[in-house]
């Protein structure tokens, strides 16, 4: 047994209730490995889970966190594909905000030699999100026009890189001007839009007469509806998040959330055959339950040989609350990572 540091919340609802504490970790089960965690990646699902707004939030006490990187420090007696000292990155169905973790050996993969632990902690969740949404649901093909919201975020950056491997035309949108400069300097988007009241006009200008074939939608509200209206027949919209429902405070503002919910865009399924458009959504937790599928997707994703994730912000483990607060504000560029140890 070892003593580990964890961030645990005893009941979802308020971020301030997420507390750092010491717990005892048993030896790994026969099919598990124990990983000494070196870095943890933050995701919007973490925030929604902590505040009790995520459908997959565990009941009662839980440890947030979906992805990590580190070094194998012990292996179960049935594990033959890993050894002590291996550098790995992994995905977990919560439980990632820790200094050490026991996890089934199938939920880790090798960390490339040239990648840092921070880069490893920023790849799996957002890489799988982007790849599954684009290729499996979006049917990404050469020459498509793809609209990618939150283009300077972790999913957006990797989505654009995947699209470029397929020869697609990409339009990225952001909510703050400084992110436009970042994308123009660092990422090969064909066009970048600062979202505002003139978004529909800017989108048409960026398309230059091309049909809009695919939308990576994570904003919601009027932006979702405007994108839907602009999408060409046979187009696909893949919804994987809803940033407009993100709270910037300690607790959710329920009156505001209810108001947004009542005013949410409504797409009539009876009109879909006439409009000849598709609306799809998914939850990455589903992939976690489909281990074989997840490995197949990871194999195809890694075959693209993407550059490592852009790490925009790094915090220490005792700065977890500062990292979460920054993440909530929507001011981040690239991935937010917390170093452990």
RABEL-V384041 format. One line per field, one symbol per residue. ss: DSSP state (a for helix, b for strand, c for the rest). phi: phi as a letter, one per 40 degrees, with the letter a starting at -180 (. if undefined). burial: b if it has 9 or more other C-alpha atoms within 8 Angstrom, else e. A space follows every 50 residues. Layout:
ss = ???
phi = ???
burial = ???
//
This chain:
ss = cbbbbbbbbccccbaaacbbbbbbbccccccbbbbbbbbbbccaaaaaaa cccccccccccbccccbbbbbbbbbcccccccccccbbbbbccccccbcb bbbbaaabbbccccccaaaacccaaaaaaaaaaaaaacccccccbbbbcc ccbaaaaaaaaaaaacccbbbbbbccaaaaaaaaaaccccbbbbccccaa aaaaaaaccccccbbbbcccaaaaaaaaaacccccbbbbcccaaaccccc bccaaaaaaaaaccccccaaaaaaaccbbbbccaaaaaacaaaaaaaaaa aaacccccccbbbbbbaaaaaaaaaaaacccccbbbbbbcc
phi = .bcbcbbbbcacibccccbcabbcbccccdbbbbbccbabccbccccccd cgbbccdccgcabchbaaaibcbabccccbcbbdhccbbabbcggccaca acadccbbbccddccccccccbbcccccdcccccccccfdbdgcbbcbcf ccccccccccccdcccgccbbbbbbbcccccdcccbbcccabbccaccdd cccccccfgccccabcbabggccdcccdccccdgcbbbcbaaccccccbc bcccdccccccccccbbccccccccfbbbbaabcddcccbcccccccccc ccccfcccdcccabbcccbdccccccdccgbcbgccbbcbg
burial = eeebbbbbbbbbbbbebbeeeeeebeebbbbbbbbbbbbbbbeeebbbbb bbebeebeeebbbbbbbbbbbbbbbbeebeebbbebbbbbbbebbbbbbb bbbbbebbeebeeebebbbbbbbbbbbbbbbbbbbbbbebeeebbbbbbb bbbbbbbbbbbbbbebbbbbbbbbbeeebbebbbeebebeebbbbeeebb ebbbebbeeeebbbbbbbbbbebbbbbeebbbeebbbbbbebeeeebeee bbeeeebeebeeebbeeeeeebeeebbbebebebeebbeebeebeebbee beeeeeeebbbbbbbbbebbeebbbbbbeeebbbbbbbbbe
//
